Amino acid sequence: MASAPVFTKGAFDTQNIAFWSEAEKKYVLYYRVFSESGFKGTRLINRAVSDDFLHWNDEGTISFPEGEGPQPLAQFYVNQVKPYERAPHLYLGFPARYVDHGVTASTPLLPEWNLREKRMTISPRYGTAITDSIFITSRDGRHFRQSNDVFLQPGLRTRHNWSYGDNYLAWHVVETASTKDDSPRELSLYATESYFTGRQSRLRRYSLRIDGFSSIHAKLSQGEFKTKPITFSGKELSLNVATSAAGWVQVEIQSPDGQPVPGYSVADCDLVYGDSLDRRVSWKGNTRVENLIGRPVVLRFVMRESDVYSLKFE
């Protein structure tokens, strides 16, 4: 298709992700840049789009709300942004976060200090920089939110972690069979380790429940939340949900003005408890909601000791 590179901007010493976006009907590229010329400043993520994969329109740096996104102390290395296969309208990313505190009282207490000292004779950051991975999301591909917690931290292992280049997630998430008895399918993630600690790097597999990137979480005290007004086309409401033995979830379907739809109030909703990727909600034994198709509604969740990971009208 081309005898030369089709895109030459950015820093291409790490994975930069390009894909066909079914939601946007175009090719999308996320790539690494620096905030200043000459590979200086803060490591950021830029976005470009193309209709043919040959001619690209650079849209600049993706945005985050204040306090989120790349920071001088916590810069973004690889991005791993890609549509989530189960919900292609959602872009999920797992940037590696590059952090360099310099030489502090904690630096000699990290694994393999002797090797770190040797690497520092080549470049100080080879011994002081550390990395982990975080979780970001977007609905339009340009404006992102960052999870309020680290996604994959270095952990308690010693020889193969806590160095520059660890915890880089490879090519997003992959749905796989579970290795446990009759457990349902799960998500596999593969992350680098031992980047500087031997003659070879390697990947470690991590597993996650399907849709388990984050959840609405209720503790012992009863809590509740409401969705924005939504319309749907499915006939039953399915939840990816997990509760404790004493926990439960109930769902009320409301009109946008906050009034319960007759037959779908909290009082009508049968208790949901257990652990399931596809639990159908019922109201006095009735799971059918097709009479509300195309009508704006608000879902009110009342919860205790439970996690709701995702919802879908099936």
ZADO-1210 file (C-alpha; in nm, 4 decimals, padded with zeros to 6 digits):
<atoms>
<atom x="00.0000" y="00.0000" z="00.0000" code="MET" pos="1"/>
<atom x="00.2898" y="00.2361" z="00.0665" code="ALA" pos="2"/>
<atom x="00.6641" y="00.2281" z="00.0022" code="SER" pos="3"/>
<atom x="00.7425" y="00.4480" z="00.3052" code="ALA" pos="4"/>
<atom x="00.6085" y="00.4944" z="00.6576" code="PRO" pos="5"/>
<atom x="00.2557" y="00.6357" z="00.6585" code="VAL" pos="6"/>
<atom x="00.2983" y="00.8146" z="00.9938" code="PHE" pos="7"/>
<atom x="00.6251" y="00.9456" z="01.1294" code="THR" pos="8"/>
<atom x="00.5344" y="01.1764" z="01.4163" code="LYS" pos="9"/>
<atom x="00.5824" y="01.0809" z="01.7782" code="GLY" pos="10"/>
<atom x="00.8113" y="00.8558" z="01.9773" code="ALA" pos="11"/>
<atom x="00.7925" y="00.5052" z="01.8342" code="PHE" pos="12"/>
<atom x="01.0118" y="00.3129" z="02.0778" code="ASP" pos="13"/>
<atom x="00.6993" y="00.1719" z="02.2487" code="THR" pos="14"/>
<atom x="00.3727" y="00.0184" z="02.1315" code="GLN" pos="15"/>
<atom x="00.1513" y="00.2620" z="01.9452" code="ASN" pos="16"/>
<atom x="-00.1964" y="00.1296" z="01.8675" code="ILE" pos="17"/>
<atom x="-00.3938" y="00.1666" z="01.5420" code="ALA" pos="18"/>
<atom x="-00.7271" y="00.0012" z="01.4620" code="PHE" pos="19"/>
<atom x="-01.0465" y="00.0277" z="01.2598" code="TRP" pos="20"/>
<atom x="-01.3157" y="00.1910" z="01.4718" code="SER" pos="21"/>
<atom x="-01.6584" y="00.0525" z="01.3909" code="GLU" pos="22"/>
<atom x="-01.8147" y="00.3279" z="01.6028" code="ALA" pos="23"/>
<atom x="-01.6337" y="00.6108" z="01.4203" code="GLU" pos="24"/>
<atom x="-01.6132" y="00.4414" z="01.0779" code="LYS" pos="25"/>
<atom x="-01.2463" y="00.5345" z="01.0391" code="LYS" pos="26"/>
<atom x="-00.8995" y="00.4226" z="01.1377" code="TYR" pos="27"/>
<atom x="-00.7743" y="00.5560" z="01.4691" code="VAL" pos="28"/>
<atom x="-00.4162" y="00.5777" z="01.5950" code="LEU" pos="29"/>
<atom x="-00.2961" y="00.6517" z="01.9483" code="TYR" pos="30"/>
<atom x="00.0727" y="00.7269" z="01.9772" code="TYR" pos="31"/>
<atom x="00.3264" y="00.8627" z="02.2246" code="ARG" pos="32"/>
<atom x="00.4687" y="01.2152" z="02.2167" code="VAL" pos="33"/>
<atom x="00.6556" y="01.4542" z="02.4431" code="PHE" pos="34"/>
<atom x="00.5203" y="01.7896" z="02.5552" code="SER" pos="35"/>
<atom x="00.8411" y="01.9594" z="02.4354" code="GLU" pos="36"/>
<atom x="01.0507" y="01.9168" z="02.1222" code="SER" pos="37"/>
<atom x="01.3646" y="01.7092" z="02.1314" code="GLY" pos="38"/>
<atom x="01.2057" y="01.4285" z="02.3330" code="PHE" pos="39"/>
<atom x="01.1802" y="01.6487" z="02.6406" code="LYS" pos="40"/>
<atom x="00.9038" y="01.7298" z="02.8844" code="GLY" pos="41"/>
<atom x="00.6106" y="01.5086" z="02.9831" code="THR" pos="42"/>
<atom x="00.5197" y="01.1904" z="02.7960" code="ARG" pos="43"/>
<atom x="00.1677" y="01.2272" z="02.6531" code="LEU" pos="44"/>
<atom x="-00.0754" y="01.0408" z="02.4233" code="ILE" pos="45"/>
<atom x="-00.1820" y="01.1870" z="02.0874" code="ASN" pos="46"/>
<atom x="-00.4532" y="01.0747" z="01.8487" code="ARG" pos="47"/>
<atom x="-00.4758" y="01.0699" z="01.4689" code="ALA" pos="48"/>
<atom x="-00.7483" y="00.9446" z="01.2324" code="VAL" pos="49"/>
<atom x="-00.7568" y="00.8222" z="00.8730" code="SER" pos="50"/>
<atom x="-01.0058" y="00.7044" z="00.6126" code="ASP" pos="51"/>
<atom x="-00.7571" y="00.4869" z="00.4258" code="ASP" pos="52"/>
<atom x="-00.4671" y="00.4176" z="00.6674" code="PHE" pos="53"/>
<atom x="-00.2381" y="00.6116" z="00.4346" code="LEU" pos="54"/>
<atom x="-00.3295" y="00.9761" z="00.4955" code="HIS" pos="55"/>
<atom x="-00.3618" y="01.0778" z="00.8587" code="TRP" pos="56"/>
<atom x="-00.5140" y="01.3786" z="01.0305" code="ASN" pos="57"/>
<atom x="-00.3367" y="01.4496" z="01.3590" code="ASP" pos="58"/>
<atom x="-00.5925" y="01.5550" z="01.6207" code="GLU" pos="59"/>
<atom x="-00.3391" y="01.6331" z="01.8932" code="GLY" pos="60"/>
<atom x="-00.3210" y="01.5273" z="02.2572" code="THR" pos="61"/>
<atom x="-00.6158" y="01.3443" z="02.4137" code="ILE" pos="62"/>
<atom x="-00.7718" y="01.5340" z="02.7037" code="SER" pos="63"/>
<atom x="-00.8490" y="01.4561" z="03.0672" code="PHE" pos="64"/>
<atom x="-01.0271" y="01.6498" z="03.3425" code="PRO" pos="65"/>
<atom x="-00.8023" y="01.8518" z="03.5706" code="GLU" pos="66"/>
<atom x="-00.6026" y="01.6281" z="03.8033" code="GLY" pos="67"/>
<atom x="-00.6282" y="01.3263" z="03.5729" code="GLU" pos="68"/>
<atom x="-00.4109" y="01.2157" z="03.2827" code="GLY" pos="69"/>
<atom x="-00.0326" y="01.2465" z="03.2371" code="PRO" pos="70"/>
<atom x="00.1519" y="01.4449" z="03.5032" code="GLN" pos="71"/>
<atom x="00.5203" y="01.5480" z="03.5216" code="PRO" pos="72"/>
<atom x="00.5742" y="01.2883" z="03.7971" code="LEU" pos="73"/>
<atom x="00.3405" y="01.0249" z="03.6446" code="ALA" pos="74"/>
<atom x="00.3853" y="01.0285" z="03.2666" code="GLN" pos="75"/>
<atom x="00.2066" y="00.8000" z="03.0199" code="PHE" pos="76"/>
<atom x="00.4231" y="00.5588" z="02.8213" code="TYR" pos="77"/>
<atom x="00.2427" y="00.2934" z="02.6125" code="VAL" pos="78"/>
<atom x="-00.1294" y="00.3600" z="02.5779" code="ASN" pos="79"/>
<atom x="-00.3055" y="00.0327" z="02.4818" code="GLN" pos="80"/>
<atom x="-00.6230" y="00.2195" z="02.3817" code="VAL" pos="81"/>
<atom x="-00.8681" y="00.0041" z="02.1886" code="LYS" pos="82"/>
<atom x="-01.2451" y="-00.0548" z="02.1657" code="PRO" pos="83"/>
<atom x="-01.3724" y="-00.3044" z="02.4202" code="TYR" pos="84"/>
<atom x="-01.4965" y="-00.6032" z="02.2224" code="GLU" pos="85"/>
<atom x="-01.8156" y="-00.6458" z="02.4294" code="ARG" pos="86"/>
<atom x="-01.8980" y="-00.2743" z="02.4005" code="ALA" pos="87"/>
<atom x="-01.7243" y="-00.1276" z="02.0906" code="PRO" pos="88"/>
<atom x="-01.8578" y="00.2223" z="02.1615" code="HIS" pos="89"/>
<atom x="-01.6300" y="00.2304" z="02.4689" code="LEU" pos="90"/>
<atom x="-01.2561" y="00.2853" z="02.4306" code="TYR" pos="91"/>
<atom x="-01.0521" y="00.1341" z="02.7119" code="LEU" pos="92"/>
<atom x="-00.6829" y="00.2069" z="02.7644" code="GLY" pos="93"/>
<atom x="-00.4131" y="00.0748" z="02.9960" code="PHE" pos="94"/>
<atom x="-00.1262" y="00.3251" z="02.9809" code="PRO" pos="95"/>
<atom x="00.1994" y="00.2422" z="03.1526" code="ALA" pos="96"/>
<atom x="00.2748" y="00.5147" z="03.4031" code="ARG" pos="97"/>
<atom x="00.6387" y="00.6254" z="03.4103" code="TYR" pos="98"/>
<atom x="00.7452" y="00.7638" z="03.7497" code="VAL" pos="99"/>
<atom x="01.0892" y="00.8874" z="03.8556" code="ASP" pos="100"/>
<atom x="01.1271" y="01.0048" z="04.2155" code="HIS" pos="101"/>
<atom x="01.5034" y="01.0314" z="04.1717" code="GLY" pos="102"/>
<atom x="01.7330" y="00.8932" z="04.4398" code="VAL" pos="103"/>
<atom x="01.5465" y="00.8905" z="04.7707" code="THR" pos="104"/>
<atom x="01.5660" y="00.6922" z="05.0932" code="ALA" pos="105"/>
<atom x="01.3391" y="00.4308" z="04.9317" code="SER" pos="106"/>
<atom x="01.5491" y="00.3782" z="04.6185" code="THR" pos="107"/>
<atom x="01.8160" y="00.1505" z="04.7778" code="PRO" pos="108"/>
<atom x="01.5349" y="-00.0535" z="04.9361" code="LEU" pos="109"/>
<atom x="01.3856" y="-00.1494" z="04.6000" code="LEU" pos="110"/>
<atom x="01.4814" y="-00.4922" z="04.4572" code="PRO" pos="111"/>
<atom x="01.8343" y="-00.5480" z="04.3274" code="GLU" pos="112"/>
<atom x="01.9954" y="-00.2205" z="04.4313" code="TRP" pos="113"/>
<atom x="02.3391" y="-00.3370" z="04.3135" code="ASN" pos="114"/>
<atom x="02.2113" y="-00.3816" z="03.9589" code="LEU" pos="115"/>
<atom x="02.0308" y="-00.0481" z="03.9771" code="ARG" pos="116"/>
<atom x="02.3555" y="00.1248" z="04.0698" code="GLU" pos="117"/>
<atom x="02.5271" y="-00.0284" z="03.7673" code="LYS" pos="118"/>
<atom x="02.2486" y="00.0812" z="03.5337" code="ARG" pos="119"/>
<atom x="02.2656" y="00.4332" z="03.6756" code="MET" pos="120"/>
<atom x="02.6176" y="00.4716" z="03.5398" code="THR" pos="121"/>
<atom x="02.4592" y="00.4615" z="03.1919" code="ILE" pos="122"/>
<atom x="02.1595" y="00.6781" z="03.2804" code="SER" pos="123"/>
<atom x="02.0324" y="00.7716" z="03.6296" code="PRO" pos="124"/>
<atom x="01.6712" y="00.6972" z="03.5340" code="ARG" pos="125"/>
<atom x="01.7599" y="00.3349" z="03.4507" code="TYR" pos="126"/>
<atom x="01.7955" y="00.2828" z="03.8233" code="GLY" pos="127"/>
<atom x="01.5399" y="00.5229" z="03.9672" code="THR" pos="128"/>
<atom x="01.2401" y="00.5094" z="03.7270" code="ALA" pos="129"/>
<atom x="00.9558" y="00.2710" z="03.8109" code="ILE" pos="130"/>
<atom x="00.6374" y="00.1837" z="03.6195" code="THR" pos="131"/>
<atom x="00.2854" y="00.0548" z="03.6703" code="ASP" pos="132"/>
<atom x="-00.0340" y="00.0516" z="03.4606" code="SER" pos="133"/>
<atom x="-00.3569" y="00.2451" z="03.4967" code="ILE" pos="134"/>
<atom x="-00.7054" y="00.2355" z="03.3427" code="PHE" pos="135"/>
<atom x="-00.8602" y="00.5056" z="03.1221" code="ILE" pos="136"/>
<atom x="-01.1920" y="00.5179" z="02.9332" code="THR" pos="137"/>
<atom x="-01.3612" y="00.7270" z="02.6653" code="SER" pos="138"/>
<atom x="-01.6884" y="00.7338" z="02.4724" code="ARG" pos="139"/>
<atom x="-01.5718" y="00.9626" z="02.1913" code="ASP" pos="140"/>
<atom x="-01.2041" y="00.8679" z="02.1633" code="GLY" pos="141"/>
<atom x="-01.0791" y="01.2192" z="02.2398" code="ARG" pos="142"/>
<atom x="-01.1909" y="01.2955" z="02.5949" code="HIS" pos="143"/>
<atom x="-01.0837" y="01.0394" z="02.8538" code="PHE" pos="144"/>
<atom x="-01.1334" y="00.9716" z="03.2229" code="ARG" pos="145"/>
<atom x="-00.8735" y="00.8076" z="03.4468" code="GLN" pos="146"/>
<atom x="-00.9634" y="00.5563" z="03.7152" code="SER" pos="147"/>
<atom x="-00.9184" y="00.6887" z="04.0668" code="ASN" pos="148"/>
<atom x="-00.6916" y="00.3965" z="04.1547" code="ASP" pos="149"/>
<atom x="-00.3961" y="00.2161" z="04.0017" code="VAL" pos="150"/>
<atom x="-00.4962" y="-00.0771" z="03.7802" code="PHE" pos="151"/>
<atom x="-00.1836" y="-00.2975" z="03.7931" code="LEU" pos="152"/>
<atom x="00.0715" y="-00.2074" z="04.0586" code="GLN" pos="153"/>
<atom x="00.4206" y="-00.3622" z="04.0821" code="PRO" pos="154"/>
<atom x="00.3268" y="-00.5952" z="04.3684" code="GLY" pos="155"/>
<atom x="00.5158" y="-00.7871" z="04.6333" code="LEU" pos="156"/>
<atom x="00.7368" y="-01.0013" z="04.4112" code="ARG" pos="157"/>
<atom x="01.1006" y="-00.9021" z="04.4273" code="THR" pos="158"/>
<atom x="01.3506" y="-00.9919" z="04.1552" code="ARG" pos="159"/>
<atom x="01.1252" y="-00.9354" z="03.8553" code="HIS" pos="160"/>
<atom x="00.9484" y="-00.6124" z="03.9398" code="ASN" pos="161"/>
<atom x="00.9815" y="-00.2514" z="04.0591" code="TRP" pos="162"/>
<atom x="01.2017" y="-00.1480" z="03.7691" code="SER" pos="163"/>
<atom x="01.1670" y="00.0737" z="03.4629" code="TYR" pos="164"/>
<atom x="00.9763" y="-00.1220" z="03.1979" code="GLY" pos="165"/>
<atom x="00.7689" y="-00.3464" z="03.4257" code="ASP" pos="166"/>
<atom x="00.3900" y="-00.3804" z="03.4106" code="ASN" pos="167"/>
<atom x="00.3502" y="-00.2747" z="03.0479" code="TYR" pos="168"/>
<atom x="00.0284" y="-00.4436" z="02.9343" code="LEU" pos="169"/>
<atom x="00.0508" y="-00.6118" z="02.5944" code="ALA" pos="170"/>
<atom x="-00.2276" y="-00.5639" z="02.3358" code="TRP" pos="171"/>
<atom x="-00.5257" y="-00.4847" z="02.5582" code="HIS" pos="172"/>
<atom x="-00.7377" y="-00.7667" z="02.7084" code="VAL" pos="173"/>
<atom x="-00.8175" y="-01.1076" z="02.5646" code="VAL" pos="174"/>
<atom x="-01.1256" y="-01.3127" z="02.6502" code="GLU" pos="175"/>
<atom x="-01.0180" y="-01.6665" z="02.7422" code="THR" pos="176"/>
<atom x="-01.1438" y="-01.9767" z="02.9144" code="ALA" pos="177"/>
<atom x="-01.0950" y="-01.9883" z="03.2876" code="SER" pos="178"/>
<atom x="-00.8331" y="-02.2173" z="03.4374" code="THR" pos="179"/>
<atom x="-01.0553" y="-02.2865" z="03.7396" code="LYS" pos="180"/>
<atom x="-01.2959" y="-02.5815" z="03.7375" code="ASP" pos="181"/>
<atom x="-01.6298" y="-02.4775" z="03.5858" code="ASP" pos="182"/>
<atom x="-01.5788" y="-02.1043" z="03.6238" code="SER" pos="183"/>
<atom x="-01.7109" y="-01.8856" z="03.3381" code="PRO" pos="184"/>
<atom x="-01.4896" y="-01.7284" z="03.0747" code="ARG" pos="185"/>
<atom x="-01.2682" y="-01.4440" z="03.1899" code="GLU" pos="186"/>
<atom x="-01.0363" y="-01.1727" z="03.0647" code="LEU" pos="187"/>
<atom x="-00.6620" y="-01.2328" z="03.0386" code="SER" pos="188"/>
<atom x="-00.4041" y="-00.9568" z="03.0500" code="LEU" pos="189"/>
<atom x="-00.0342" y="-01.0062" z="02.9801" code="TYR" pos="190"/>
<atom x="00.2172" y="-00.7702" z="03.1404" code="ALA" pos="191"/>
<atom x="00.5935" y="-00.7348" z="03.1108" code="THR" pos="192"/>
<atom x="00.8283" y="-00.8143" z="03.3967" code="GLU" pos="193"/>
<atom x="01.2005" y="-00.8687" z="03.4488" code="SER" pos="194"/>
<atom x="01.2683" y="-00.5931" z="03.1987" code="TYR" pos="195"/>
<atom x="01.6063" y="-00.5027" z="03.3489" code="PHE" pos="196"/>
<atom x="01.6680" y="-00.7977" z="03.5803" code="THR" pos="197"/>
<atom x="01.8152" y="-01.0658" z="03.3565" code="GLY" pos="198"/>
<atom x="01.9037" y="-01.1543" z="03.0004" code="ARG" pos="199"/>
<atom x="01.5416" y="-01.1638" z="02.8874" code="GLN" pos="200"/>
<atom x="01.2101" y="-01.0013" z="02.9602" code="SER" pos="201"/>
<atom x="00.8930" y="-01.2038" z="02.9986" code="ARG" pos="202"/>
<atom x="00.5154" y="-01.1758" z="03.0242" code="LEU" pos="203"/>
<atom x="00.3019" y="-01.2646" z="03.3239" code="ARG" pos="204"/>
<atom x="-00.0674" y="-01.3468" z="03.2817" code="ARG" pos="205"/>
<atom x="-00.3261" y="-01.1752" z="03.4984" code="TYR" pos="206"/>
<atom x="-00.6952" y="-01.2618" z="03.4978" code="SER" pos="207"/>
<atom x="-01.0047" y="-01.0501" z="03.5511" code="LEU" pos="208"/>
<atom x="-01.3761" y="-01.1201" z="03.5509" code="ARG" pos="209"/>
<atom x="-01.5493" y="-01.0185" z="03.2299" code="ILE" pos="210"/>
<atom x="-01.6306" y="-00.6441" z="03.2472" code="ASP" pos="211"/>
<atom x="-01.4439" y="-00.6381" z="03.5792" code="GLY" pos="212"/>
<atom x="-01.2391" y="-00.3229" z="03.5172" code="PHE" pos="213"/>
<atom x="-01.4420" y="-00.1248" z="03.7704" code="SER" pos="214"/>
<atom x="-01.7756" y="-00.1381" z="03.9469" code="SER" pos="215"/>
<atom x="-02.0351" y="00.0506" z="04.1400" code="ILE" pos="216"/>
<atom x="-01.9555" y="-00.0826" z="04.4877" code="HIS" pos="217"/>
<atom x="-02.1795" y="-00.0862" z="04.7922" code="ALA" pos="218"/>
<atom x="-02.0481" y="-00.1612" z="05.1401" code="LYS" pos="219"/>
<atom x="-02.2391" y="-00.2755" z="05.4509" code="LEU" pos="220"/>
<atom x="-02.4479" y="00.0404" z="05.4628" code="SER" pos="221"/>
<atom x="-02.7208" y="00.0498" z="05.1988" code="GLN" pos="222"/>
<atom x="-02.6496" y="00.2855" z="04.9105" code="GLY" pos="223"/>
<atom x="-02.7988" y="00.3769" z="04.5775" code="GLU" pos="224"/>
<atom x="-02.7217" y="00.5436" z="04.2469" code="PHE" pos="225"/>
<atom x="-02.9084" y="00.6458" z="03.9331" code="LYS" pos="226"/>
<atom x="-02.8110" y="00.6314" z="03.5680" code="THR" pos="227"/>
<atom x="-02.8515" y="00.9156" z="03.3254" code="LYS" pos="228"/>
<atom x="-03.1682" y="00.8932" z="03.1106" code="PRO" pos="229"/>
<atom x="-03.1188" y="00.6129" z="02.8583" code="ILE" pos="230"/>
<atom x="-03.3142" y="00.4392" z="02.5821" code="THR" pos="231"/>
<atom x="-03.2763" y="00.0722" z="02.4976" code="PHE" pos="232"/>
<atom x="-03.3893" y="-00.1937" z="02.2524" code="SER" pos="233"/>
<atom x="-03.3574" y="-00.5174" z="02.4533" code="GLY" pos="234"/>
<atom x="-03.6300" y="-00.7201" z="02.6201" code="LYS" pos="235"/>
<atom x="-03.4634" y="-00.8015" z="02.9558" code="GLU" pos="236"/>
<atom x="-03.2207" y="-00.6204" z="03.1858" code="LEU" pos="237"/>
<atom x="-02.9012" y="-00.8204" z="03.2416" code="SER" pos="238"/>
<atom x="-02.6517" y="-00.7400" z="03.5179" code="LEU" pos="239"/>
<atom x="-02.2911" y="-00.8464" z="03.5629" code="ASN" pos="240"/>
<atom x="-02.3134" y="-00.8494" z="03.9419" code="VAL" pos="241"/>
<atom x="-02.1543" y="-00.9978" z="04.2525" code="ALA" pos="242"/>
<atom x="-02.2832" y="-00.9806" z="04.6092" code="THR" pos="243"/>
<atom x="-02.1881" y="-01.1171" z="04.9472" code="SER" pos="244"/>
<atom x="-02.4150" y="-01.3733" z="05.1170" code="ALA" pos="245"/>
<atom x="-02.5903" y="-01.0867" z="05.2965" code="ALA" pos="246"/>
<atom x="-02.5687" y="-00.8467" z="05.0019" code="GLY" pos="247"/>
<atom x="-02.8276" y="-00.7695" z="04.7375" code="TRP" pos="248"/>
<atom x="-02.9270" y="-00.5379" z="04.4533" code="VAL" pos="249"/>
<atom x="-03.2651" y="-00.4029" z="04.3478" code="GLN" pos="250"/>
<atom x="-03.3418" y="-00.1970" z="04.0368" code="VAL" pos="251"/>
<atom x="-03.6205" y="00.0542" z="03.9885" code="GLU" pos="252"/>
<atom x="-03.7080" y="00.1830" z="03.6430" code="ILE" pos="253"/>
<atom x="-03.8089" y="00.5495" z="03.6556" code="GLN" pos="254"/>
<atom x="-03.9298" y="00.8123" z="03.4134" code="SER" pos="255"/>
<atom x="-03.6807" y="01.0985" z="03.3588" code="PRO" pos="256"/>
<atom x="-03.8684" y="01.3067" z="03.6194" code="ASP" pos="257"/>
<atom x="-03.7863" y="01.0464" z="03.8870" code="GLY" pos="258"/>
<atom x="-04.1243" y="00.8729" z="03.9130" code="GLN" pos="259"/>
<atom x="-04.1249" y="00.4893" z="03.9257" code="PRO" pos="260"/>
<atom x="-04.2732" y="00.3263" z="03.6182" code="VAL" pos="261"/>
<atom x="-04.5764" y="00.1210" z="03.7364" code="PRO" pos="262"/>
<atom x="-04.4741" y="-00.2400" z="03.7864" code="GLY" pos="263"/>
<atom x="-04.1001" y="-00.1593" z="03.7981" code="TYR" pos="264"/>
<atom x="-04.0572" y="00.0044" z="04.1403" code="SER" pos="265"/>
<atom x="-03.8077" y="-00.1025" z="04.4063" code="VAL" pos="266"/>
<atom x="-04.0964" y="-00.2565" z="04.5970" code="ALA" pos="267"/>
<atom x="-04.1748" y="-00.4723" z="04.2919" code="ASP" pos="268"/>
<atom x="-03.8121" y="-00.5754" z="04.2243" code="CYS" pos="269"/>
<atom x="-03.7088" y="-00.9256" z="04.3323" code="ASP" pos="270"/>
<atom x="-03.3848" y="-00.9328" z="04.5328" code="LEU" pos="271"/>
<atom x="-03.0775" y="-00.9973" z="04.3194" code="VAL" pos="272"/>
<atom x="-02.7956" y="-01.1791" z="04.4986" code="TYR" pos="273"/>
<atom x="-02.5211" y="-01.4205" z="04.3987" code="GLY" pos="274"/>
<atom x="-02.2393" y="-01.3880" z="04.1456" code="ASP" pos="275"/>
<atom x="-02.3214" y="-01.3875" z="03.7747" code="SER" pos="276"/>
<atom x="-02.2076" y="-01.2388" z="03.4459" code="LEU" pos="277"/>
<atom x="-02.5653" y="-01.2425" z="03.3141" code="ASP" pos="278"/>
<atom x="-02.8285" y="-01.2089" z="03.5866" code="ARG" pos="279"/>
<atom x="-03.1724" y="-01.1101" z="03.4556" code="ARG" pos="280"/>
<atom x="-03.3613" y="-00.8679" z="03.6805" code="VAL" pos="281"/>
<atom x="-03.7251" y="-00.9418" z="03.7580" code="SER" pos="282"/>
<atom x="-04.0122" y="-00.7489" z="03.9125" code="TRP" pos="283"/>
<atom x="-04.2548" y="-00.9818" z="04.0921" code="LYS" pos="284"/>
<atom x="-04.1297" y="-01.2570" z="03.8649" code="GLY" pos="285"/>
<atom x="-04.1573" y="-01.0547" z="03.5436" code="ASN" pos="286"/>
<atom x="-03.8330" y="-01.0007" z="03.3483" code="THR" pos="287"/>
<atom x="-03.9887" y="-00.8423" z="03.0391" code="ARG" pos="288"/>
<atom x="-03.9288" y="-00.4739" z="02.9682" code="VAL" pos="289"/>
<atom x="-04.0018" y="-00.4512" z="02.5944" code="GLU" pos="290"/>
<atom x="-04.3009" y="-00.2247" z="02.6649" code="ASN" pos="291"/>
<atom x="-04.0421" y="00.0429" z="02.7531" code="LEU" pos="292"/>
<atom x="-03.8294" y="00.0072" z="02.4380" code="ILE" pos="293"/>
<atom x="-03.7363" y="00.3453" z="02.2885" code="GLY" pos="294"/>
<atom x="-03.8699" y="00.5359" z="02.5886" code="ARG" pos="295"/>
<atom x="-03.6229" y="00.7428" z="02.7969" code="PRO" pos="296"/>
<atom x="-03.5867" y="00.5878" z="03.1412" code="VAL" pos="297"/>
<atom x="-03.3623" y="00.6184" z="03.4455" code="VAL" pos="298"/>
<atom x="-03.2396" y="00.3122" z="03.6349" code="LEU" pos="299"/>
<atom x="-03.2216" y="00.3502" z="04.0119" code="ARG" pos="300"/>
<atom x="-03.0053" y="00.0896" z="04.1860" code="PHE" pos="301"/>
<atom x="-03.0430" y="00.0182" z="04.5588" code="VAL" pos="302"/>
<atom x="-02.7536" y="-00.1941" z="04.6865" code="MET" pos="303"/>
<atom x="-02.5798" y="-00.3484" z="04.9845" code="ARG" pos="304"/>
<atom x="-02.2468" y="-00.5376" z="04.9937" code="GLU" pos="305"/>
<atom x="-02.2428" y="-00.5762" z="04.6183" code="SER" pos="306"/>
<atom x="-02.0704" y="-00.4796" z="04.2935" code="ASP" pos="307"/>
<atom x="-02.2393" y="-00.4007" z="03.9634" code="VAL" pos="308"/>
<atom x="-01.9823" y="-00.4236" z="03.6830" code="TYR" pos="309"/>
<atom x="-02.2005" y="-00.3690" z="03.3796" code="SER" pos="310"/>
<atom x="-02.5607" y="-00.3643" z="03.2604" code="LEU" pos="311"/>
<atom x="-02.7175" y="-00.4471" z="02.9273" code="LYS" pos="312"/>
<atom x="-03.0646" y="-00.4813" z="02.7852" code="PHE" pos="313"/>
<atom x="-03.0560" y="-00.8190" z="02.6090" code="GLU" pos="314"/>
</atoms>
